[in-house]
Amino acid sequence: MPFNKVLYEGKTGDLLKTKNLYIKDIQPGGKVLDSFLVAEKNMAFSQKGSPYLNLRLKDKTGQVDGKIWDNALEWDKRFRKGDVIQINARALSFRNSLQLSILELTTLDDSDIILSDYVATTKMDVESMFGDLQSYIERIETPSLKALLKAFFDDKETAERFKRAPAAKGFHHIYLGGLLEHTHSVTRLLDQIASHYPGVNRDLLLTGGILHDIGKINEFSYDRLVEYSDEGRLIGHIIIGVEMIDEKIAAIPDFPESLAMELRHLVLSHHGILEYGSPKRPKTLEALMVHYVDDLDAKVNAFQEYLNDFRNEETGWTPFHRFLERYLYRGRLLEAAPEESIPPGEL
């Protein structure tokens, strides 16, 4: 259905060409006419047995719960998880959380939307980061390691997937381009500390930094929603990455076996401990350094993104972060505020 560039006047089917209202700007009590990506969708039943639809809607600024109370069975047939829908809804406050009560909706075609309005993407320049990463590859002096890296990133399909993939689904760099942003940051940090400690194999260190999360291009699907692939759920990015590296190494003549073994170990151990998914703990200097820099970059990004999510709150503290298992301190407001105490349960 083509767009009619009009303001909504209560006419079913009228569509807005430009997305104007983002989730971060919705206030309880207002009317909502705009389009959102359906991140979750499931049927539920009220205490009286009446069916209703539970939705999780998202755009590039956040997520919000939505409900369809009337004619839920009929509306359920008209759209799917992953669709972009334009809704006519009321914004309500339910248990101190924003909720949309949806009155009607229209499913939009791909040609009607700009996907970046609905899916969070890296704020960094993708081509600049990728070019910078290639410059690190060019400075690798060990022929076998440079050949391995080029086997990955000179392949157009692999490079495009690497540029687009997120770094995770729920903790850090959880947006399109996040994997490249994270890998670029880790590689830059490793390059800066490589000469600080004696005995470090710089080429192995940087190769490990660049390839430590390579399996994530296959661990996730990320056309619209970031979801685990079957391979991601059943195997995970660490083992997937080692398998990908082994496949490339097998095609490189005379690749040193001891070097291949150390690189495999680095990838296998980069999460540090068994509880975090690493089959092995770091047992080489390079593996140890990649683990801690990877962990640092992931946690700093998660910290910064969470602080940014609550930048408009009238408090010096964020809500409890379930992954970091603590409240985060935002600092005092510029204007005087009532004295606050550390929230109960602070670690």
C-alpha positions, -999 to 999 in steps of 0.1 A, spaced: 0 0 0 15 34 -9 19 61 16 -4 91 18 16 119 32 -11 132 56 -16 137 92 -38 111 109 -74 121 112 -88 88 125 -91 72 91 -80 35 90 -53 30 64 -39 65 63 -1 62 65 27 86 75 56 88 52 81 101 78 86 86 113 81 115 136 75 100 171 102 79 188 97 58 219 120 79 240 96 109 234 63 92 242 46 105 273 17 89 292 -17 104 283 -9 112 247 -21 97 214 4 77 194 2 75 156 34 62 142 53 31 131 73 6 152 90 -28 148 73 -57 164 101 -73 186 78 -97 205 43 -109 200 22 -134 220 -14 -142 228 -25 -141 264 -58 -144 283 -74 -121 309 -88 -134 342 -122 -136 325 -107 -157 297 -108 -131 270 -78 -132 246 -55 -102 241 -22 -96 224 10 -87 242 35 -68 220 70 -55 225 75 -26 201 108 -10 193 125 17 173 161 29 174 155 48 207 141 20 228 113 -5 234 78 -3 248 50 -27 257 18 -27 237 -16 -43 242 -44 -51 218 -74 -58 240 -102 -60 214 -106 -85 185 -72 -100 194 -77 -132 175 -84 -113 143 -55 -88 147 -32 -117 154 -36 -130 118 -26 -96 102 10 -92 113 40 -112 126 70 -107 148 96 -87 128 70 -67 109 69 -29 110 34 -17 119 18 17 120 -4 20 151 -32 42 164 -28 40 202 -31 56 236 -1 60 258 -7 49 294 12 45 326 8 10 341 27 2 373 50 31 366 59 19 331 48 32 297 23 10 279 5 15 246 -31 5 242 -35 -2 205 -68 6 188 -59 -3 152 -28 -10 131 -15 -13 95 14 -35 84 40 -17 63 59 -30 34 97 -28 33 95 -2 6 75 20 29 101 22 57 137 33 65 150 4 86 175 25 105 145 43 121 136 11 139 169 -7 145 197 7 166 230 11 147 266 21 157 271 58 159 306 54 145 316 55 108 315 19 96 338 23 66 363 43 86 365 16 113 368 -12 87 395 7 69 414 13 101 411 -24 109 426 -33 75 455 -9 82 463 -30 113 462 -61 91 486 -46 66 511 -40 95 511 -77 106 546 -90 98 540 -127 103 531 -140 67 508 -168 79 488 -145 102 485 -118 76 473 -144 51 447 -157 76 433 -122 82 432 -114 45 414 -147 39 386 -134 62 384 -98 53 392 -98 16 361 -120 12 333 -96 4 305 -116 20 324 -121 52 334 -84 54 298 -72 48 284 -95 75 312 -84 99 303 -47 93 266 -53 100 266 -79 129 260 -69 165 285 -79 192 258 -93 215 221 -96 220 217 -83 255 248 -69 271 272 -48 251 273 -33 216 238 -46 210 232 -28 178 240 -33 141 277 -25 135 284 -34 171 308 -62 163 330 -40 141 329 -12 167 339 -36 195 366 -54 175 380 -20 163 382 -7 199 398 -39 213 424 -39 185 433 -3 191 437 -9 228 458 -40 222 480 -21 198 487 5 225 497 -19 252 515 -45 230 549 -29 236 543 -21 273 549 -57 284 581 -76 273 578 -109 256 544 -102 238 540 -116 203 524 -85 188 512 -101 156 495 -130 175 480 -105 200 465 -83 173 453 -112 152 436 -127 182 420 -93 189 407 -90 154 394 -126 152 383 -133 188 346 -127 181 346 -137 144 321 -165 151 294 -139 160 288 -132 123 271 -167 123 260 -168 159 232 -142 153 207 -134 127 203 -96 123 183 -86 93 158 -67 116 158 -82 150 189 -95 167 182 -132 174 204 -162 180 207 -185 149 203 -222 154 241 -225 152 245 -198 177 221 -215 202 236 -250 197 273 -242 194 280 -206 203 304 -181 188 336 -193 205 335 -228 189 320 -214 157 350 -190 155 376 -217 160 359 -238 133 360 -208 109 397 -202 117 406 -238 112 388 -239 78 409 -208 67 441 -222 81 436 -254 62 438 -235 29 471 -217 38 502 -237 29 527 -244 57 508 -225 84 528 -232 116 510 -257 138 522 -242 170 510 -208 160 476 -222 150 473 -239 183 481 -207 203 455 -188 182 429 -214 188 436 -213 225 433 -175 225 398 -176 209 387 -205 231 398 -187 263 388 -151 256 358 -152 280 382 -161 308 364 -187 328 341 -217 323 311 -199 337 313 -173 310 315 -199 282 352 -204 277 363 -240 275 397 -230 287 411 -203 309 439 -181 294 473 -198 296 494 -176 273 503 -139 277 485 -130 245 453 -149 255 453 -132 289 457 -97 274 429 -103 248 406 -116 276 410 -86 298 408 -60 271 378 -77 256 361 -77 290 370 -41 296 357 -28 263 324 -48 267 318 -36 302 326 1 295 302 0 265 275 -16 286 281 10 314 280 40 290 249 28 272 230 23 305 240 57 318 229 72 285 195 54 287 187 72 319 203 106 312 170 124 317 161 109 351 160 132 381 184 111 402 221 105 405 216 67 402 204 44 374 180 15 381 197 -18 390 217 -32 361 210 -69 361 241 -80 341 265 -58 360 246 -65 392 248 -30 407 234 5 405 254 29 384 263 64 396 255 92 372 267 120 394 248 148 410 226 171 390 238 206 384 208 219 403 205 212 440 186 180 447 174 163 479 201 143 496 201 107 483 213 76 500 229 47 482 200 24 471 195 -7 492 212 -38 479 242 -19 465 272 -41 461 
